[in-house]
Amino acid sequence: MLSRGQIIFAIVFFVAFVIAITWAYTKDKQGNRAFFKGSYKVLLFIVLVFFLLFGIVKMKHWMF
């Protein structure tokens, strides 16, 4: 069981963490556009490879 102080600490920590993450994200928002331009292509390629491997394994099990 958690004490009242631990619960208060957890709530304050969570609120401070969310505020810090939001502040850091808004601060880096402009830089992310420049550095990660076209990164969706890499994500699409990884997803495509995953589905190809999944399909190959399913076909292998289906054939044998």
C-alpha positions as a LaTeX table, in Angstrom:
\begin{tabular}{lrrr}
\hline
Residue & $x$ (\AA) & $y$ (\AA) & $z$ (\AA) \\
\hline
Met1 & 0.00 & 0.00 & 0.00 \\
Leu2 & 1.25 & 3.47 & $-0.79$ \\
Ser3 & 1.37 & 6.21 & 1.77 \\
Arg4 & $-0.23$ & 9.61 & 1.22 \\
Gly5 & 3.20 & 11.19 & 0.68 \\
Gln6 & 4.14 & 8.68 & $-2.01$ \\
Ile7 & 0.88 & 9.30 & $-3.86$ \\
Ile8 & 1.38 & 13.07 & $-3.72$ \\
Phe9 & 4.96 & 12.67 & $-4.94$ \\
Ala10 & 3.81 & 10.46 & $-7.83$ \\
Ile11 & 1.15 & 12.97 & $-8.91$ \\
Val12 & 3.54 & 15.94 & $-8.71$ \\
Phe13 & 6.24 & 13.99 & $-10.56$ \\
Phe14 & 3.82 & 12.98 & $-13.32$ \\
Val15 & 2.56 & 16.54 & $-13.80$ \\
Ala16 & 6.12 & 17.93 & $-13.86$ \\
Phe17 & 7.20 & 15.21 & $-16.31$ \\
Val18 & 4.33 & 15.96 & $-18.71$ \\
Ile19 & 5.09 & 19.69 & $-18.56$ \\
Ala20 & 8.80 & 19.08 & $-19.22$ \\
Ile21 & 8.14 & 16.75 & $-22.15$ \\
Thr22 & 5.65 & 19.20 & $-23.68$ \\
Trp23 & 8.09 & 22.09 & $-23.31$ \\
Ala24 & 10.96 & 20.09 & $-24.84$ \\
Tyr25 & 8.80 & 18.95 & $-27.76$ \\
Thr26 & 7.63 & 22.47 & $-28.61$ \\
Lys27 & 11.22 & 23.71 & $-28.35$ \\
Asp28 & 12.50 & 21.06 & $-30.79$ \\
Lys29 & 9.54 & 21.16 & $-33.15$ \\
Gln30 & 11.18 & 23.39 & $-35.75$ \\
Gly31 & 14.43 & 21.42 & $-35.78$ \\
Asn32 & 12.62 & 18.11 & $-36.20$ \\
Arg33 & 11.13 & 19.24 & $-39.49$ \\
Ala34 & 14.57 & 19.95 & $-40.92$ \\
Phe35 & 16.42 & 16.91 & $-39.59$ \\
Phe36 & 13.77 & 14.24 & $-40.15$ \\
Lys37 & 12.50 & 15.24 & $-43.57$ \\
Gly38 & 11.56 & 12.09 & $-45.49$ \\
Ser39 & 11.77 & 9.77 & $-42.50$ \\
Tyr40 & 8.35 & 8.38 & $-43.37$ \\
Lys41 & 9.99 & 6.59 & $-46.32$ \\
Val42 & 12.20 & 4.61 & $-43.94$ \\
Leu43 & 9.20 & 3.70 & $-41.81$ \\
Leu44 & 7.24 & 2.55 & $-44.87$ \\
Phe45 & 10.21 & 0.44 & $-46.02$ \\
Ile46 & 10.51 & $-1.26$ & $-42.62$ \\
Val47 & 6.77 & $-2.01$ & $-42.55$ \\
Leu48 & 6.94 & $-3.37$ & $-46.10$ \\
Val49 & 9.85 & $-5.67$ & $-45.23$ \\
Phe50 & 8.00 & $-6.87$ & $-42.14$ \\
Phe51 & 4.89 & $-7.77$ & $-44.15$ \\
Leu52 & 6.99 & $-9.45$ & $-46.85$ \\
Leu53 & 8.70 & $-11.64$ & $-44.26$ \\
Phe54 & 5.34 & $-12.39$ & $-42.64$ \\
Gly55 & 3.92 & $-13.38$ & $-46.02$ \\
Ile56 & 6.91 & $-15.61$ & $-46.82$ \\
Val57 & 6.58 & $-17.43$ & $-43.51$ \\
Lys58 & 2.81 & $-17.89$ & $-43.98$ \\
Met59 & 3.33 & $-19.19$ & $-47.52$ \\
Lys60 & 6.00 & $-21.58$ & $-46.30$ \\
His61 & 3.66 & $-23.01$ & $-43.65$ \\
Trp62 & 0.81 & $-23.20$ & $-46.15$ \\
Met63 & 2.87 & $-25.08$ & $-48.74$ \\
Phe64 & 4.36 & $-27.68$ & $-46.38$ \\
\hline
\end{tabular}
